[in-house]
Amino acid sequence: MDMSEDTVQRLAALQAKLNKKLGPEFISQRPGPGGGPKLTYAEGWKIINLANEVFGFNGWSSSVVSLTTDFIDQNEESKRFTVGVTAIIRITLRDGVFHEDIGYGMLENSKSKGAALDKCKKEAVTDGVKRALRNFGNLLGNCLYDKSYTQEVIKIKVPPVSTSYD
């Protein structure tokens, strides 16, 4: 496939951006399951903002390929619900290139089945969007799978964010 020099340069610049790793301002931590080691992650809105910066707000899109309710269990005594939902998400760039990945959402001990399903679906879709975007490069979250990188970057203190938009 022949590409113009301009196209080659634009692709090289895009690849250079995607090869960069997330800075500490994009990285959060939370307790691991069952009180295990802390999990390092990037919040969904931060990754979406980065994708908009990298690809342009109209340079990419996401779509739900499938959304499956894996289980809805109700505790007989408490009448509370535990729900699990799986989403397969496709991220498509303007040129047609795409990646798909799976996301998962779960909620335990919910008073409301509807609220539990709502939360789990949103969580599964957001997780899938983040996981699919990471396939495009380090800048969109793939670097978080490099444990030696995350151990170092979480040590960096982040200055407070300015809310002035002058």
ChimeraX attribute file (.defattr): number of C-alpha atoms within 10 A of each C-alpha:
attribute: neighborCount
match mode: 1-to-1
recipient: residues
	/A:1	2
	/A:2	6
	/A:3	8
	/A:4	8
	/A:5	9
	/A:6	9
	/A:7	11
	/A:8	12
	/A:9	12
	/A:10	12
	/A:11	12
	/A:12	12
	/A:13	12
	/A:14	13
	/A:15	15
	/A:16	12
	/A:17	15
	/A:18	21
	/A:19	16
	/A:20	13
	/A:21	17
	/A:22	22
	/A:23	12
	/A:24	17
	/A:25	16
	/A:26	17
	/A:27	18
	/A:28	13
	/A:29	12
	/A:30	11
	/A:31	11
	/A:32	11
	/A:33	9
	/A:34	6
	/A:35	8
	/A:36	8
	/A:37	10
	/A:38	12
	/A:39	13
	/A:40	18
	/A:41	16
	/A:42	18
	/A:43	16
	/A:44	17
	/A:45	12
	/A:46	15
	/A:47	21
	/A:48	17
	/A:49	13
	/A:50	19
	/A:51	22
	/A:52	15
	/A:53	11
	/A:54	17
	/A:55	14
	/A:56	13
	/A:57	13
	/A:58	9
	/A:59	14
	/A:60	18
	/A:61	16
	/A:62	18
	/A:63	13
	/A:64	14
	/A:65	12
	/A:66	12
	/A:67	17
	/A:68	13
	/A:69	15
	/A:70	12
	/A:71	13
	/A:72	16
	/A:73	14
	/A:74	17
	/A:75	10
	/A:76	8
	/A:77	6
	/A:78	10
	/A:79	13
	/A:80	16
	/A:81	22
	/A:82	20
	/A:83	24
	/A:84	21
	/A:85	25
	/A:86	23
	/A:87	26
	/A:88	22
	/A:89	27
	/A:90	22
	/A:91	23
	/A:92	18
	/A:93	16
	/A:94	12
	/A:95	8
	/A:96	8
	/A:97	10
	/A:98	17
	/A:99	17
	/A:100	20
	/A:101	19
	/A:102	21
	/A:103	23
	/A:104	21
	/A:105	24
	/A:106	20
	/A:107	17
	/A:108	14
	/A:109	16
	/A:110	17
	/A:111	14
	/A:112	13
	/A:113	17
	/A:114	12
	/A:115	13
	/A:116	23
	/A:117	22
	/A:118	14
	/A:119	16
	/A:120	23
	/A:121	24
	/A:122	16
	/A:123	21
	/A:124	24
	/A:125	26
	/A:126	23
	/A:127	23
	/A:128	27
	/A:129	28
	/A:130	28
	/A:131	24
	/A:132	25
	/A:133	28
	/A:134	22
	/A:135	18
	/A:136	19
	/A:137	17
	/A:138	19
	/A:139	25
	/A:140	29
	/A:141	25
	/A:142	20
	/A:143	18
	/A:144	22
	/A:145	13
	/A:146	10
	/A:147	11
	/A:148	10
	/A:149	13
	/A:150	18
	/A:151	12
	/A:152	10
	/A:153	17
	/A:154	16
	/A:155	9
	/A:156	11
	/A:157	9
	/A:158	12
	/A:159	8
	/A:160	7
	/A:161	7
	/A:162	6
	/A:163	6
	/A:164	5
	/A:165	4
	/A:166	3
